[in-house]
Amino acid sequence: MAQEFISKNSKTIAIDFDGTIVEHEYPKIGKEMLFAFATIKELQKKGHKLILHTYRTGHLLDEAVEYCKKNGVEFYAVNKNYPEEVITEDTPRKLNVDIFIDDRNVGGFLGWSTVWQLLHPEGGDFNHVVKNPEAHNNFNTKKSFFQKLFGK
C-alpha cells in the first residue's frame, strides 16, 4: 500500500468508483476521471486510510479493484470498514468514515482538483471545514456525570 505515514490529521475516506474514479459506464469501466489516480495517490501519501466504497459486487467489483491496482492504487479496504471485517446481516451498511467522495453528493461530483483543494489547500495539512458542524455530529456529545468525573 502507498501510505507512507499516518499523521494526526489523517482521516478515513470512502471513495466511490463509477462516476468518481471513472466516468459512468456501468457495468463497463469508464475512462479515468481527470486527476483521479494522481489525487488518490497523494491522499495516500498524506496518510489517509482510503476505502473503495462502490455499488459493484462479484466479478464487477474484482474488475474495479484490479483496474485501480493497474493504476497504482490499492485501498485499505473494499466495501468494508477494515480489511478483516466480516459482513453479516447485523453489519451496518454505512461505513464509519470521516468523508465520502462520491458523485451522488448534493450538487454532484466536484472534480478531483476541487476535492484536493478542499482537503489540502496549498498541499498542506488536512483542512476540511464542515459547513454545519452541529449536523455533522448526529450523536450525543454531552458527557455523562461519570465521564466528567473520570475524564473519559
C-alpha positions as CSV (number, residue, x, y, z in Angstrom):
1,M,0.0,0.0,0.0
2,A,1.2,3.5,-0.8
3,Q,0.5,5.0,2.6
4,E,3.8,6.5,3.8
5,F,2.9,7.8,7.2
6,I,-0.1,8.4,9.5
7,S,-0.4,11.9,10.9
8,K,-2.8,13.3,13.5
9,N,-4.6,15.0,10.6
10,S,-5.1,11.7,8.7
11,K,-8.7,10.7,8.0
12,T,-10.6,7.7,6.8
13,I,-12.1,8.5,3.4
14,A,-14.6,6.4,1.4
15,I,-14.3,6.8,-2.4
16,D,-16.9,5.7,-4.9
17,F,-15.8,4.1,-8.2
18,D,-18.3,4.7,-11.0
19,G,-18.8,8.4,-11.7
20,T,-16.0,9.3,-9.2
21,I,-12.8,7.5,-10.1
22,V,-14.0,6.6,-13.6
23,E,-16.8,8.0,-15.8
24,H,-20.1,6.3,-15.6
25,E,-20.2,3.3,-18.0
26,Y,-21.5,0.7,-15.5
27,P,-21.3,-2.3,-15.8
28,K,-18.3,-1.4,-18.0
29,I,-15.4,0.5,-16.6
30,G,-15.4,4.1,-18.0
31,K,-12.4,6.4,-18.6
32,E,-10.5,7.7,-15.7
33,M,-11.8,10.9,-14.3
34,L,-9.3,13.8,-14.7
35,F,-6.7,13.6,-11.9
36,A,-8.4,10.7,-10.1
37,F,-5.5,8.4,-9.5
38,A,-3.0,11.2,-9.1
39,T,-5.2,12.7,-6.3
40,I,-5.9,9.4,-4.7
41,K,-2.1,8.6,-4.5
42,E,-1.4,12.0,-3.0
43,L,-4.2,11.4,-0.4
44,Q,-2.5,8.1,0.5
45,K,0.9,9.9,0.8
46,K,-0.7,12.2,3.3
47,G,-1.5,9.1,5.4
48,H,-5.3,8.9,4.8
49,K,-7.0,5.5,5.0
50,L,-8.8,5.1,1.7
51,I,-11.7,2.7,1.3
52,L,-13.2,1.8,-2.0
53,H,-17.0,2.1,-1.5
54,T,-18.9,1.0,-4.5
55,Y,-22.2,-0.5,-5.7
56,R,-20.2,-3.1,-7.6
57,T,-20.1,-6.7,-6.3
58,G,-18.7,-10.0,-7.5
59,H,-16.7,-10.0,-10.7
60,L,-17.6,-6.4,-11.4
61,L,-16.0,-5.4,-8.1
62,D,-13.0,-7.6,-8.8
63,E,-12.6,-5.8,-12.2
64,A,-12.7,-2.4,-10.5
65,V,-10.2,-3.3,-7.8
66,E,-7.9,-4.7,-10.5
67,Y,-8.3,-1.5,-12.6
68,C,-7.2,0.5,-9.6
69,K,-4.2,-1.7,-8.9
70,K,-3.1,-1.4,-12.5
71,N,-3.2,2.4,-12.0
72,G,-1.1,2.2,-8.8
73,V,-3.8,2.4,-6.2
74,E,-4.6,-0.3,-3.5
75,F,-7.2,0.6,-1.0
76,Y,-7.0,0.0,2.7
77,A,-10.4,-1.8,2.4
78,V,-13.1,-2.5,-0.2
79,N,-16.7,-2.1,0.8
80,K,-15.8,-2.6,4.4
81,N,-14.6,-0.5,7.4
82,Y,-11.4,-2.5,7.6
83,P,-9.9,-5.5,5.6
84,E,-10.7,-8.2,8.2
85,E,-14.3,-7.1,8.8
86,V,-16.8,-10.0,8.4
87,I,-20.0,-8.7,6.8
88,T,-23.2,-10.2,8.5
89,E,-26.8,-9.2,8.4
90,D,-26.1,-7.1,11.5
91,T,-23.2,-5.2,10.0
92,P,-24.2,-1.6,9.3
93,R,-24.3,-0.8,5.6
94,K,-22.9,2.7,6.1
95,L,-19.2,2.9,6.6
96,N,-17.7,4.6,9.6
97,V,-15.5,7.1,7.8
98,D,-14.8,10.8,8.1
99,I,-15.5,11.8,4.5
100,F,-17.3,10.3,1.5
101,I,-16.1,11.3,-2.0
102,D,-19.0,10.4,-4.4
103,D,-20.7,11.6,-7.5
104,R,-24.0,11.3,-5.7
105,N,-23.2,14.3,-3.4
106,V,-25.6,17.2,-3.3
107,G,-24.6,19.1,-6.4
108,G,-22.7,16.1,-7.9
109,F,-19.1,15.3,-8.1
110,L,-16.9,18.4,-7.6
111,G,-13.9,17.0,-9.5
112,W,-10.6,15.8,-8.1
113,S,-8.8,19.1,-8.2
114,T,-11.5,20.7,-6.1
115,V,-11.6,17.7,-3.7
116,W,-7.8,18.1,-3.2
117,Q,-8.1,21.9,-2.7
118,L,-10.9,21.4,-0.1
119,L,-9.0,18.8,1.8
120,H,-5.4,20.0,1.5
121,P,-5.3,23.7,0.4
122,E,-1.8,24.7,-0.7
123,G,-0.9,21.0,-0.4
124,G,-0.6,21.3,3.3
125,D,-2.3,19.7,6.3
126,F,-5.8,18.3,6.2
127,N,-8.1,21.3,6.4
128,H,-11.7,20.2,5.8
129,V,-14.2,22.6,7.2
130,V,-17.7,21.3,7.9
131,K,-20.3,23.9,6.9
132,N,-22.7,22.7,9.6
133,P,-20.8,21.1,12.5
134,E,-23.9,20.6,14.6
135,A,-25.4,18.4,11.8
136,H,-22.2,16.6,11.3
137,N,-22.2,15.2,14.8
138,N,-25.5,13.4,14.9
139,F,-24.7,11.7,18.2
140,N,-24.8,12.7,21.8
141,T,-21.7,14.7,22.5
142,K,-22.6,15.6,26.1
143,K,-20.5,13.9,28.7
144,S,-22.3,11.9,31.4
145,F,-21.6,12.5,35.1
146,F,-19.2,9.6,35.2
147,Q,-17.3,10.7,32.0
148,K,-16.9,14.2,33.7
149,L,-15.8,12.6,37.0
150,F,-13.3,10.1,35.5
151,G,-12.3,12.2,32.5
152,K,-13.4,9.8,29.8
